[in-house]
Amino acid sequence: MPTEYRTITEIAGPLIFVEKTEWVGYGELVEVGLPDGTRKRGQVLDSSKDIVVVQVFEGTAGIDRQSTVKFLGETIKLNVSRDMLGRILSGAGEPIDGGPPIVPEKRVEITGSAINPYSREHPAEFIQTGISTIDGLNTLVRGQKLPLFSGAGLPSPMKRLGCSWTTSRGPVPSDGRSSS
Amino acid sequence: MAVKQREKRVAGKGTGEIFRVAGPVVTATGLRPRMYDVQFVGEEQLLGEVIQIMGDKTVIQVYEDTSGVKPGEAVLDTGAPLVVELGPGLLGSIYDGVQRPLPILQKVMGDFILRGVKSPGLTREKSWRFNPRVKQCQAVAPGEVVGTVQEAKNVEHRIMVPPNFRGGKVAQLKEGTFKVDEVVVQLDNGEQVKLVQTWPVRKARPVRERLMPTIPLVTGQRVLDFLFPIAKGGTAAIPGGFGTGKCVTGDTFVHTVEGGRHRIKDLFTKAKGTMTRNPNETTIHLSEPIEVFSLEGQRVTTRMATHLYRGLTEGLVSIRTKNRRHLSVTPVHKLFRVRDRIEEVPAILLRPGDSIAIPDVTEGLASDRIVEASYHPGASLVYDLTVPGSHNFLGGNLPTFLHNTVTEQQLSKWCDAQVVIYIGCGERGNEMTEVLSTFPKLIDPYTGAPLMERMSLIANTSNMPVAAREASVYTGMTLAEYYRDMGYNVALMADSTSRWAEAMREISSRLEEMPGEEGFPAYLSARLSEFYERAGRAKTLSGLEGSVSVVGAVSPSGGDFSEPVTQGTLRIVKVFWALDTALRARRHFPAINWLQSYSLYTQILEDWFRKNVNEEWPRLRSWTQRTLQEEAELEEIVRLVGADALPPDQQLTLEVARMIREIFLQQNAYHAVDTFCPPERQFKLISAIKKYSDLGQKAVKLDVPTKDVASLKSRELLTRVKYESEFDKELTNTLTQMDEEFKRLGAT
């Protein structure tokens, strides 16, 4: 059980500064306990022997110097499972659709490692969206970064594109991986 | 001296403790290192470099991801700066920013780059044949060549006494095959020369004397060589990146191991697998690979073909042989010519009388004499089979080959440098893949060997650790200097220096340094010039002449040339090739804007061009530029009042400028002949246009309507002459016709 600290010295914007901790790893996940029982999550941005800087994900509202800080001893990992398909998740990967928790098949770090450029293959597969102006003039390619720009007052392009995209890709292959 | 100092350093090695971790910047206590010495950080021994010392605290920039690294973990001081290994085996390698070979990393840790893996830059397994050049008891100085190793078919690797040695008399000399870390020459002062030597990347390798950059780096690209030349040892900047493109006709037979001969187009229609379509190109990744015969060295073996390709070409070379073999291939396609030995030669260069090797299933390796070789322009479909490993397959015996589009690849391919170092620094992974997958397939037009044999690639994509990116340009530069010291001309391409500057910015802000313009550190321009200043032509320590020419790509965000990296770069480099999106949209290639680009070497290189090409070169060059400038001015007027309102001589100027643009500046990278245009041909082509212009002006003065001058047959012919393999003959014909036609118009 990790130690809980009550040594917050400074709170500024989304950052809290914690003193006199044991040695904390860079990028480690942090749980902040508020006096009212709320729990917030954060991540170590800067770790030194004197002071640890934590960025709180849900904002620092309500945190006071009496709040507890717990270092969880690992960087941010996510439970992943094929059953995540069809579920609605929060930004932290927790289900918010009222369904049961996800039974993890694997726990993976959310900051993935870099692909060895030598191992990469050149993307050359066409993504059919069914939107003629995209398919015909500005073709999308699997494995390519695909930015979408929207202006104020314009509807979100994601919804339409997301739908046509999923339909065009066909079912997920049986090994659970998709090519893009 | 040097040896003593090193011993002291070894004694100074020590361990410390991490005090603070903030991203790639780690502060440690308890160390007494020197600036830029390498440290191994934390339990995983991540590679890092000292970048700041404050009392007992040492600031280390770590080349790998530091997630999970804790204060209190150990730091090990190696007592030595970041070095690269230099020796045979560098060429043809693909490295990350700190010289770890990527293919080996893939073997060790799979497709993703994990932390804390170390690997020497040069393989210890391969043996090289060492031929000494010195004699027993001969005195050798630092930098002197003691022997050679044939590194690639066309590159002789010269083994030198490392410049940081004292030098002395040869006490022991070995001959034979050695691994890189074996001693080949022992000096009387105890110094041992191995095939491999190390050198700190941040330190420029010494030379005896710097020389003036008076020789052009010939690229065969007309707009570059003629208008904006770069000198050997010069520096150039080019904004933007690159792209790629790609063979045999459909009726070519492929011999498969099971089932004899098939027409490649039939194979294509029957093939099973995932199909990828691009405009004009289709590739099938075969789900059932086809086993084909393939030539490996002198032996015929069987190999699996994995991909089938179909694309378009603009023309074909048709070859007929004595034994009634008939081949149709793209002009740049390599065939095996038999002379004293078997060599790969582009089809367009084959002449009747040459013999080509025809490995046949039944006959073994046979040769066949060409009786007819001709070029037929016209678009047609071509096919290709990809055979990994040997890159050729048996049919008409046609090795696969790829061709390319844009300037950087054209530069790496055609520039007359013996060694090319390419640094992909912070580029997108997919673009790097393009380089990594196409460059190894490019064929060196000068030697016919794979281009990779005289190249070294350094790949550090945008998602690889940022600190290693910062180091990658220095790693590349050190490799370049090493080959320069052997007396070679080296071309270094850095793509892109903007990403490198961004890495510097990230490190700088972690260090809480005062940010300068746009957040870049105040020392940005100093670092940029430090890098570019390592370029140059020099007399090496061994008295040879070598050069490092640097072409840096800058990719200013939003095309804004006023941002600090572009400005800092432009202050240093002497050549600027402005890529222009408007030209690209107009399909004018190479899309180099002739009004924005400049070269400060034109004066210095004038003498060379005058002596080696033609006295008139500088005069014609300024005439060309003047005409293009005039065109830009006249176009303003034309926009207001229309071309018809201009006086006839100005109308003709517009016509001539158009010819300069379309005939001279535009160059087709896909065309077998036009892809490379030697300076002599460049000069002849532009002289022809000048001649047309002079005669035309005369005619116009005699009241010949401009449109009559513009519609001459010879003007039409002039547009085609650059594609002719018999350039000189065609040009002479065209010029004769031009004379006649103008005589008819009354102007001679």
Interface residues (C-beta under 8 A of the other chain):
Chain A: W23 V24 G25 Y26 G27 E28 L45 D46 S47 S48 K49 E74 T75 E109 T111 G112 S113 A114 I115 N116 P117 Y118 S119 R120 E121 H122 P123 A124 E125 F126 G143 Q144 K145
Chain B: F19 R20 V21 A22 G23 T27 D65 T66 S67 G68 V69 K70 P71 G72 E73 I94 L102 P103 L105 Q106 G110 D111 F112 I113 L114 T274 T276 R277 N278 T283 G424 R428 G429 N430 M432 T433 E434 L436 S437 A459 T461 N463 M464 P465
